[in-house]
Amino acid sequence: MMKLLVVLALVGMVAAGKSHSFCRGKPESRADAEAARLFIATYLPTILRHCPAAVAAINAGSAGNAHCSRVFDEGYCYASNLYSTYGVDQLLSECTYGEAEGYSVAVTFEDMADVLKPRSDVLKLGRLACQHGLPCFEHIVIHLAQCSANDGHFYETALDNARGLIEPLIGEYSGSFEEFLICHFGEDSDLITLLELVQKRISSFEDIVDLLNTFVSKDMQDKLIVDIKAGVRDFIDVSKQFCRADCVRKSANFFRGVFDATHDEYTCPTIDVYCGECQANTDEYLIDTAGSVPCCTQDALDSFVGSIQSIMTEYGDMILELEAAAREAVSGAGIETDDYVEVMESAWEQVECLGDSYEVLAEGGCSPRA
């Protein structure tokens, strides 16, 4: 069960297409992927039973069309390969009770540039996601939109149906999850304290709803739904333009140059801290090569940055209120939050520096021929 959960989590990060198969030569992974896909398809009709058209489409196989099946299978195989390569089974089976020696991996901008080299897995996954991942996503959105148009309470009912399936599973596996945390982090770890806090505060789905209503007004919830729907439409439109422009390859080539220029053995040896010398190296390169960024890459960046800015403008106060309430609850449970605050402050500082480099990039203009 744990392996399935880990692999499914990784599947959400990947997609693949017709010119390369991560399932090739992996009959066991392919069979596992098909079994997992069929398992999910077995429960979907229960969640969507109030939308007969969706259930009929699932049973007919059209909702899980060739694009979605290909994305899931290839993603599952790729994740399974990573799972085996890094020995996740062994890591999950070894109990250290929080006594394991700490380790760290130093990642450099040079490493990031290497990841974007031609024929790398990242390029295959990103480029080929255009062929199957995006059509699958749009296919799902269309089906859900049709159900919602015919039933004003479609999503609420689907959530309630899902609750009926998930709550028994949570009860069944909660003990195993706690044993897993104790095994790897120790019985006196902050994670166990946090788990106990969550278990006290949330014992049912209604508790989650009550907690949401405490911090998010009905008007704000309605606005969130409208904004999410608009955001999904914008994402599909921008992604289609990005894919049509062959922008995976163009963007990879551009950022490989940026990362190579940012790396320096003495001034910027790792990616840990961007502000300062690393930013200076990046900005110098962007100024020297002004106008070389592909316009499709610039458009995608503009869309991403604009979305983040819009979220912070519309929901920044609510996010800060939720964070403060969560920190207060955690502190009240006896968990020290000073390290968290320090990390968050540093992270925001790095984000601001990245924002400054984005402005440098935008000021240089773009190249429609790149």
PADRENFI-114518 format. One record per residue (C-alpha): x, z, y. Coordinates in steps of 0.05 Angstrom, whole numbers, always signed. Example, Ala and Ser with C-alpha at 12.3 -4.5 7.8 and 13.67 -1.06 7.14 Angstrom:
# residues 2
+--------+--------+--------+
|      x |      z |      y |
+--------+--------+--------+
|   +246 |   +156 |    -90 |
|   +273 |   +143 |    -21 |
+--------+--------+--------+
This chain:
# residues 370
+--------+--------+--------+
|      x |      z |      y |
+--------+--------+--------+
|     +0 |     +0 |     +0 |
|    +56 |    +18 |    +48 |
|    +91 |    -48 |    +36 |
|    +26 |    -86 |    +49 |
|    +16 |    -49 |   +116 |
|    +88 |    -63 |   +138 |
|    +84 |   -136 |   +119 |
|    +16 |   -146 |   +152 |
|    +44 |   -115 |   +216 |
|   +101 |   -165 |   +215 |
|    +53 |   -222 |   +202 |
|    +22 |   -209 |   +269 |
|    +89 |   -227 |   +301 |
|   +100 |   -294 |   +268 |
|    +70 |   -362 |   +255 |
|    +97 |   -425 |   +223 |
|    +82 |   -499 |   +213 |
|    +89 |   -560 |   +171 |
|   +162 |   -580 |   +179 |
|   +189 |   -515 |   +151 |
|   +160 |   -467 |    +99 |
|   +182 |   -396 |    +91 |
|   +143 |   -394 |    +26 |
|   +184 |   -450 |     -5 |
|   +219 |   -423 |    -67 |
|   +181 |   -357 |    -60 |
|   +122 |   -363 |   -109 |
|   +112 |   -287 |   -112 |
|   +107 |   -281 |    -36 |
|    +60 |   -341 |    -33 |
|    +15 |   -310 |    -86 |
|    +16 |   -243 |    -50 |
|     -2 |   -277 |    +15 |
|    -61 |   -312 |    -16 |
|    -85 |   -247 |    -48 |
|    -80 |   -211 |    +19 |
|   -117 |   -267 |    +54 |
|   -173 |   -266 |     +2 |
|   -176 |   -190 |     +8 |
|   -188 |   -195 |    +83 |
|   -239 |   -251 |    +73 |
|   -277 |   -206 |    +25 |
|   -290 |   -154 |    +79 |
|   -301 |   -199 |   +140 |
|   -373 |   -217 |   +119 |
|   -389 |   -143 |   +119 |
|   -364 |   -134 |   +190 |
|   -397 |   -197 |   +215 |
|   -460 |   -194 |   +173 |
|   -504 |   -193 |   +235 |
|   -480 |   -263 |   +252 |
|   -504 |   -308 |   +195 |
|   -468 |   -369 |   +223 |
|   -401 |   -334 |   +220 |
|   -414 |   -308 |   +150 |
|   -433 |   -378 |   +127 |
|   -370 |   -406 |   +158 |
|   -327 |   -354 |   +123 |
|   -360 |   -366 |    +56 |
|   -352 |   -441 |    +66 |
|   -279 |   -433 |    +83 |
|   -284 |   -464 |   +153 |
|   -272 |   -399 |   +191 |
|   -207 |   -390 |   +153 |
|   -190 |   -464 |   +162 |
|   -124 |   -497 |   +143 |
|    -90 |   -475 |   +207 |
|   -107 |   -401 |   +197 |
|    -90 |   -402 |   +124 |
|    -23 |   -435 |   +139 |
|     -6 |   -386 |   +195 |
|    -23 |   -325 |   +152 |
|    +13 |   -349 |    +89 |
|    +76 |   -371 |   +126 |
|    +77 |   -308 |   +168 |
|    +68 |   -264 |   +106 |
|   +125 |   -300 |    +70 |
|   +171 |   -294 |   +130 |
|   +155 |   -220 |   +138 |
|   +165 |   -209 |    +63 |
|   +233 |   -242 |    +68 |
|   +252 |   -194 |   +125 |
|   +224 |   -136 |    +85 |
|   +271 |   -153 |    +27 |
|   +331 |   -172 |    +69 |
|   +333 |   -105 |   +106 |
|   +316 |    -63 |    +45 |
|   +253 |    -33 |    +74 |
|   +230 |    -10 |     +5 |
|   +292 |    +34 |     -1 |
|   +286 |    +61 |    +70 |
|   +213 |    +80 |    +59 |
|   +226 |   +113 |     -8 |
|   +284 |   +158 |    +15 |
|   +261 |   +225 |    +42 |
|   +309 |   +253 |    +94 |
|   +262 |   +306 |   +125 |
|   +291 |   +291 |   +193 |
|   +362 |   +303 |   +172 |
|   +386 |   +231 |   +168 |
|   +446 |   +213 |   +211 |
|   +426 |   +176 |   +273 |
|   +447 |   +104 |   +280 |
|   +443 |    +52 |   +334 |
|   +452 |    -23 |   +338 |
|   +485 |    -52 |   +400 |
|   +450 |   -116 |   +419 |
|   +483 |   -162 |   +468 |
|   +457 |   -219 |   +511 |
|   +504 |   -263 |   +470 |
|   +465 |   -243 |   +408 |
|   +401 |   -262 |   +443 |
|   +431 |   -330 |   +461 |
|   +451 |   -341 |   +388 |
|   +379 |   -327 |   +366 |
|   +356 |   -386 |   +408 |
|   +404 |   -437 |   +378 |
|   +375 |   -501 |   +349 |
|   +345 |   -493 |   +279 |
|   +341 |   -418 |   +285 |
|   +281 |   -382 |   +255 |
|   +257 |   -361 |   +324 |
|   +253 |   -434 |   +347 |
|   +218 |   -455 |   +283 |
|   +167 |   -399 |   +290 |
|   +155 |   -410 |   +363 |
|   +153 |   -486 |   +363 |
|   +111 |   -491 |   +300 |
|    +63 |   -437 |   +323 |
|    +37 |   -492 |   +370 |
|    +16 |   -533 |   +309 |
|    -22 |   -480 |   +272 |
|    -24 |   -413 |   +308 |
|    -58 |   -437 |   +372 |
|   -111 |   -480 |   +336 |
|   -126 |   -421 |   +290 |
|   -134 |   -373 |   +349 |
|   -179 |   -421 |   +387 |
|   -221 |   -432 |   +324 |
|   -233 |   -357 |   +317 |
|   -249 |   -349 |   +391 |
|   -301 |   -405 |   +387 |
|   -336 |   -373 |   +327 |
|   -337 |   -304 |   +361 |
|   -362 |   -333 |   +426 |
|   -420 |   -368 |   +390 |
|   -440 |   -303 |   +356 |
|   -436 |   -264 |   +422 |
|   -478 |   -316 |   +458 |
|   -534 |   -307 |   +407 |
|   -529 |   -231 |   +405 |
|   -515 |   -189 |   +467 |
|   -493 |   -131 |   +423 |
|   -451 |   -172 |   +374 |
|   -385 |   -137 |   +388 |
|   -415 |    -66 |   +388 |
|   -449 |    -80 |   +321 |
|   -385 |   -110 |   +292 |
|   -346 |    -49 |   +314 |
|   -397 |     -4 |   +282 |
|   -395 |    -44 |   +217 |
|   -319 |    -40 |   +217 |
|   -322 |    +35 |   +227 |
|   -363 |    +41 |   +163 |
|   -306 |     +7 |   +126 |
|   -247 |    +39 |   +161 |
|   -268 |   +113 |   +165 |
|   -267 |   +123 |    +89 |
|   -198 |    +90 |    +86 |
|   -172 |   +136 |   +140 |
|   -197 |   +197 |   +102 |
|   -167 |   +170 |    +37 |
|    -98 |   +156 |    +65 |
|    -91 |   +209 |   +119 |
|    -57 |   +256 |    +70 |
|     -8 |   +203 |    +48 |
|     +8 |   +187 |   +120 |
|    +23 |   +259 |   +135 |
|    +68 |   +264 |    +73 |
|   +104 |   +201 |    +97 |
|   +118 |   +232 |   +165 |
|   +142 |   +297 |   +134 |
|   +186 |   +258 |    +86 |
|   +222 |   +220 |   +142 |
|   +218 |   +266 |   +202 |
|   +209 |   +336 |   +175 |
|   +151 |   +386 |   +174 |
|   +170 |   +415 |   +242 |
|   +178 |   +349 |   +277 |
|   +142 |   +330 |   +341 |
|   +107 |   +274 |   +304 |
|    +73 |   +324 |   +257 |
|    +51 |   +365 |   +317 |
|    +24 |   +302 |   +350 |
|    -13 |   +282 |   +287 |
|    -45 |   +351 |   +284 |
|    -65 |   +345 |   +357 |
|    -98 |   +277 |   +345 |
|   -134 |   +304 |   +283 |
|   -162 |   +362 |   +323 |
|   -185 |   +318 |   +381 |
|   -210 |   +259 |   +340 |
|   -249 |   +271 |   +275 |
|   -298 |   +214 |   +280 |
|   -310 |   +147 |   +313 |
|   -357 |   +181 |   +362 |
|   -299 |   +224 |   +386 |
|   -261 |   +161 |   +404 |
|   -322 |   +134 |   +442 |
|   -330 |   +201 |   +479 |
|   -256 |   +201 |   +497 |
|   -261 |   +130 |   +523 |
|   -322 |   +147 |   +565 |
|   -286 |   +207 |   +595 |
|   -232 |   +164 |   +626 |
|   -264 |    +95 |   +632 |
|   -331 |    +88 |   +668 |
|   -385 |    +41 |   +642 |
|   -374 |     -6 |   +701 |
|   -299 |     -7 |   +686 |
|   -313 |    -21 |   +612 |
|   -358 |    -79 |   +630 |
|   -305 |   -106 |   +677 |
|   -252 |   -100 |   +623 |
|   -294 |   -142 |   +575 |
|   -305 |   -196 |   +628 |
|   -230 |   -197 |   +645 |
|   -210 |   -199 |   +572 |
|   -255 |   -259 |   +559 |
|   -227 |   -295 |   +620 |
|   -156 |   -276 |   +599 |
|   -166 |   -306 |   +530 |
|   -191 |   -371 |   +560 |
|   -131 |   -374 |   +608 |
|    -83 |   -358 |   +551 |
|   -110 |   -416 |   +509 |
|   -106 |   -465 |   +568 |
|    -35 |   -445 |   +587 |
|    -13 |   -446 |   +515 |
|    -40 |   -516 |   +504 |
|     -2 |   -541 |   +565 |
|    +61 |   -505 |   +541 |
|    +56 |   -536 |   +472 |
|    +40 |   -606 |   +496 |
|   +103 |   -605 |   +540 |
|   +147 |   -588 |   +479 |
|   +164 |   -526 |   +519 |
|   +188 |   -482 |   +462 |
|   +251 |   -524 |   +455 |
|   +260 |   -532 |   +531 |
|   +251 |   -457 |   +544 |
|   +298 |   -438 |   +488 |
|   +352 |   -484 |   +516 |
|   +343 |   -455 |   +586 |
|   +344 |   -382 |   +566 |
|   +402 |   -392 |   +519 |
|   +442 |   -413 |   +581 |
|   +416 |   -353 |   +620 |
|   +434 |   -303 |   +565 |
|   +503 |   -334 |   +555 |
|   +517 |   -328 |   +630 |
|   +491 |   -256 |   +632 |
|   +535 |   -231 |   +576 |
|   +604 |   -205 |   +595 |
|   +648 |   -163 |   +550 |
|   +666 |   -116 |   +608 |
|   +610 |   -119 |   +660 |
|   +550 |   -130 |   +614 |
|   +568 |   -112 |   +542 |
|   +498 |    -96 |   +517 |
|   +425 |   -106 |   +537 |
|   +413 |    -31 |   +545 |
|   +415 |    -31 |   +621 |
|   +397 |    -94 |   +660 |
|   +401 |    -67 |   +731 |
|   +469 |    -73 |   +762 |
|   +523 |   -119 |   +733 |
|   +478 |   -154 |   +682 |
|   +428 |   -171 |   +736 |
|   +485 |   -194 |   +782 |
|   +509 |   -242 |   +727 |
|   +439 |   -269 |   +715 |
|   +424 |   -279 |   +789 |
|   +490 |   -314 |   +801 |
|   +475 |   -363 |   +745 |
|   +404 |   -375 |   +770 |
|   +429 |   -389 |   +840 |
|   +484 |   -436 |   +815 |
|   +435 |   -474 |   +772 |
|   +375 |   -472 |   +819 |
|   +321 |   -522 |   +802 |
|   +342 |   -530 |   +729 |
|   +288 |   -488 |   +697 |
|   +237 |   -533 |   +662 |
|   +172 |   -534 |   +701 |
|   +132 |   -517 |   +638 |
|   +175 |   -455 |   +629 |
|   +165 |   -436 |   +702 |
|    +90 |   -446 |   +695 |
|    +88 |   -401 |   +634 |
|   +128 |   -347 |   +669 |
|    +84 |   -351 |   +731 |
|    +23 |   -342 |   +687 |
|    +53 |   -283 |   +650 |
|    +77 |   -248 |   +713 |
|    +12 |   -262 |   +748 |
|    -27 |   -230 |   +691 |
|    +16 |   -167 |   +692 |
|     +9 |   -161 |   +767 |
|    -67 |   -170 |   +762 |
|    -72 |   -116 |   +707 |
|    -31 |    -67 |   +749 |
|    -73 |    -82 |   +811 |
|   -140 |    -75 |   +776 |
|   -125 |    -21 |   +725 |
|    -60 |    +12 |   +748 |
|    -95 |    +76 |   +771 |
|   -134 |    +82 |   +706 |
|    -70 |    +71 |   +665 |
|    -33 |   +125 |   +704 |
|    -92 |   +173 |   +696 |
|    -93 |   +161 |   +621 |
|    -18 |   +171 |   +616 |
|    -21 |   +236 |   +656 |
|    -77 |   +263 |   +612 |
|    -41 |   +245 |   +548 |
|    +24 |   +277 |   +573 |
|    -14 |   +340 |   +592 |
|    -46 |   +345 |   +523 |
|    +21 |   +333 |   +489 |
|    +55 |   +385 |   +532 |
|     +0 |   +434 |   +517 |
|    +14 |   +425 |   +443 |
|    +86 |   +447 |   +455 |
|   +119 |   +379 |   +454 |
|   +174 |   +369 |   +506 |
|   +160 |   +308 |   +550 |
|   +222 |   +308 |   +596 |
|   +257 |   +255 |   +553 |
|   +195 |   +211 |   +554 |
|   +190 |   +216 |   +630 |
|   +263 |   +198 |   +637 |
|   +257 |   +138 |   +591 |
|   +195 |   +113 |   +628 |
|   +228 |   +120 |   +696 |
|   +288 |    +81 |   +670 |
|   +243 |    +28 |   +639 |
|   +205 |    +17 |   +704 |
|   +271 |    +10 |   +741 |
|   +293 |    -44 |   +692 |
|   +226 |    -79 |   +700 |
|   +235 |    -80 |   +776 |
|   +304 |   -111 |   +768 |
|   +276 |   -164 |   +721 |
|   +223 |   -177 |   +773 |
|   +276 |   -188 |   +826 |
|   +311 |   -239 |   +780 |
|   +245 |   -274 |   +769 |
|   +238 |   -282 |   +845 |
|   +308 |   -312 |   +847 |
|   +288 |   -361 |   +792 |
|   +222 |   -379 |   +826 |
|   +255 |   -392 |   +893 |
|   +302 |   -443 |   +862 |
|   +245 |   -489 |   +841 |
|   +237 |   -525 |   +775 |
|   +255 |   -591 |   +742 |
|   +199 |   -634 |   +713 |
|   +250 |   -673 |   +673 |
|   +287 |   -614 |   +641 |
+--------+--------+--------+
